[in-house]
Amino acid sequence: MIPIMLLVICLGLGMDYDILLTTRIKENVKARGMSNDDAIRHAVTHTGSVITICGLIMGGAFGTLMISGMTLLQEFGFALCFAILVDALLVRTYIVPAIMHLLGDWNWKGPGVKLEKKE
């Protein structure tokens, strides 16, 4: 039961950072006319510190559950602290930008949207 609850909580908490980063990248591409790579670089540069600091704060807050006397809270505290720190420090800093770079224009194409042919 605990792993299922942790999965749901971690996904919910991690989405916040993903929305912040991808919204900034999309804003740079659509509104400012930047190339995909420039938009990714600009977004990571300008939102990376915010994501890192928020992740450290949230990880620290959940980490305090580890000093509890209850084993269940200690497990939750460790798992949430670890997951949030990995998400904020590794996933949003390196993995998401790398995948978005590889996808290129496919980042902004949803189901049923035709890709424009380049001439």
C-alpha positions in Angstrom: 0.0 0.0 0.0 2.8 2.4 0.9 4.6 2.2 -2.6 1.3 3.0 -4.4 0.7 6.1 -2.2 4.3 7.2 -2.5 4.1 6.9 -6.3 1.0 9.1 -6.5 2.4 11.7 -4.1 5.7 11.9 -5.9 4.1 12.2 -9.3 1.9 15.0 -8.0 4.8 16.9 -6.4 7.1 16.4 -9.3 4.6 17.8 -11.9 4.9 21.3 -10.4 8.5 21.6 -11.5 7.8 20.0 -14.9 5.0 22.5 -15.6 7.3 25.4 -14.6 10.1 24.3 -16.9 8.1 23.2 -20.0 5.8 26.2 -19.8 8.8 28.5 -19.9 10.3 26.6 -22.8 7.1 26.7 -24.8 6.7 30.4 -24.0 10.2 31.0 -25.4 9.5 29.1 -28.6 6.0 30.4 -29.3 6.0 33.9 -28.0 9.6 34.9 -28.4 10.4 33.0 -31.5 13.5 31.2 -30.2 14.8 28.0 -31.6 14.0 24.9 -29.6 17.6 24.6 -28.3 17.9 28.2 -27.4 14.5 28.1 -25.6 15.6 25.1 -23.6 18.9 26.7 -22.7 17.2 30.0 -21.7 14.5 28.2 -19.6 16.9 26.0 -17.7 19.2 28.9 -17.1 16.4 31.1 -15.7 14.3 28.5 -13.9 16.9 26.1 -12.8 17.8 27.9 -9.7 14.2 28.3 -8.7 13.5 24.6 -9.3 16.6 23.6 -7.3 15.9 25.8 -4.3 12.2 24.7 -4.2 13.3 21.1 -4.4 15.8 21.6 -1.6 13.2 23.2 0.6 10.6 20.6 -0.1 13.1 17.8 0.3 14.2 19.2 3.6 10.6 19.6 4.8 9.8 15.9 4.0 13.2 14.9 5.4 12.1 16.1 8.8 9.6 13.2 8.9 12.7 10.9 9.3 13.2 12.1 12.9 9.8 10.9 13.8 9.4 8.0 16.2 7.0 6.2 13.9 8.5 3.8 11.3 5.8 4.6 8.7 6.6 8.4 8.9 10.3 7.7 8.7 9.8 5.6 5.6 7.6 8.2 4.0 10.0 11.0 4.9 13.0 9.2 3.4 11.2 8.2 0.2 9.6 11.6 -0.4 12.8 13.5 0.4 14.9 11.2 -1.9 12.3 11.4 -4.8 11.9 15.1 -4.6 15.7 15.7 -4.6 16.3 13.4 -7.5 13.5 15.0 -9.4 14.6 18.6 -8.8 18.3 18.0 -9.1 18.6 15.4 -11.8 15.4 15.0 -13.8 14.4 18.6 -14.3 18.0 19.8 -14.8 19.4 17.1 -17.1 16.9 14.5 -18.3 13.9 16.7 -19.3 16.0 19.2 -21.3 17.9 16.3 -23.0 14.7 14.6 -24.1 13.2 17.9 -25.3 16.3 18.5 -27.3 16.0 15.1 -28.9 12.3 15.5 -29.7 12.8 19.0 -31.3 9.6 20.2 -33.0 7.8 17.1 -31.8 7.6 18.7 -28.3 4.8 20.9 -29.5 2.8 18.4 -31.6 -0.1 16.7 -30.0 -2.2 13.8 -31.2 -3.9 14.7 -34.5 -1.7 17.7 -35.2 0.0 17.5 -38.6 3.7 18.4 -38.8 4.6 21.2 -41.2 6.8 20.1 -44.1 10.1 21.9 -44.3 11.2 22.9 -47.7 
